[in-house]
Amino acid sequence: MPFEVYNTLTRKLEPFRTLEPGIVRMYNCGPTVYGRAHIGNFRAYLFADTLRRWLEISGYEVRQVMNITDVGHLLDDADAGEDKIEAQARKEQLDPWAISRRHTEQFFRDLEDLGCLPARVYPKASEHIPEMLEMIEGLVAKGYAYRAGEDVYYEVAKFPRYGRLSGNSVAELDAGARIDVREEKRHPADFALWKSDPHHLMKWKSRFGEHGFPGWHIECSAMARRHLGDRLDVHTGGEDNIFPHHECEIAQSEAFTGQPFATYWMHTKFLQVDGGKMSKRLGNCYSLDDVRAKGFTVRALRFCLIRGHYRQPLNFTWDILREATSVLENLDDLVVRLRRAQSGAAGAASADAGIEEVGEAMAEFRAALDDDLNVPRALAALMALRALALEERLGASAAAQALQFVVHVAQRALGCIQVEEGSLAAEVEAKIRERNAARKARDFARSDALRDDLVRLGITLEDTKAGVLWKHKDSGAGGGPIA
Ligand SMILES: [Zn+2]
């Protein structure tokens, strides 16, 4: 089965084919850097990372571009309201550039902590003003955009496909328009490409006037074109980006280049918290630090945010993160058990025992991710492997094969399984041996006390027929058996 993805544009599953063999041009709508990104934002970026990982495992070279919006994103996502970054700057009595710089740096730290592979480029909107103006001037010249004073608007009526991505029609948009629409617009759905405001702090001179700044939508069209060319294979974002943002990007890019913009549009469903919308008012726009403060690892958060299907809503609660943490521990544990079975210590009958089941689980994992990145189905395949390992039904060569797969395919795809072999400090290993000796001598009080000591040192133990398995509680890395 080839890789298939759900395309928001056509509303169906489609086989994945790229414009150029072996190369994927992928653009991800990135953050507007006026505040710390929260776990809901990260769901979309983690999806982009998982997609990129699976494409690379499938043999593609992925040219991934994720933008940083540091100007022009207004509070209402369209043409009204203050610039989000300038509003924050006013609140903190800081320079808007200081705000965007601080949050951009924080964003990169968070992405790294979450184990996201770095994109090829993270273009900043403020550094692509000439590219935006080139497109805006081109759109005016081609008759798709018009000037109104020093502002420039895109005329949606000139682009018949406007509404195809989101399922809106220009007529409906007309009917639904608010009464307070700006009078200089020819149609209420027309959107700003360039806006003029002498009070805007981040502004540029252009042929349209002295004090202008770009609209949010043109930024992505221009940055995608600059770094990936006129056509993309994949464009991703959160479901809230579909309209108006992505609809407008299509209208701008396709009218300007005369070519289809992106082949596949992929969107991540919202993250809910405690069954509802995240909001500043409820104080549940959690950051990575909030997650750490509750005693969870960012690695577990990554797992929690990618383990559901990206097109299904995901509800986040601390209980669900706790549960995800223990499922992830089981995946870490799978690696420890496979390593042990590979060494022949697990006691399965023959080296080849279980080889067929391992083959099936590996094929199922791949088929699941080829099926529109069905992570829950892929995880079920890993759990089938774990069941085989737990029941000690894997011979040494079957276990070796499974271990290679988990390390080089499953972990590479998911980015959060602990596959490093743990090491023990000499004093810890000595304590484990001392405890073994105490158990042998049936001195259970001594043995229990030593086990408690080890727990305090962050080491958990499991007694098996072949010997003791141990694990670092925090990192999940483990090993054994220690006889
Ligand atoms: Zn965008």
Residues whose N, C-alpha, C, O or C-beta is under 5 A from the ligand:
A	BS01	ZN	C29 C220
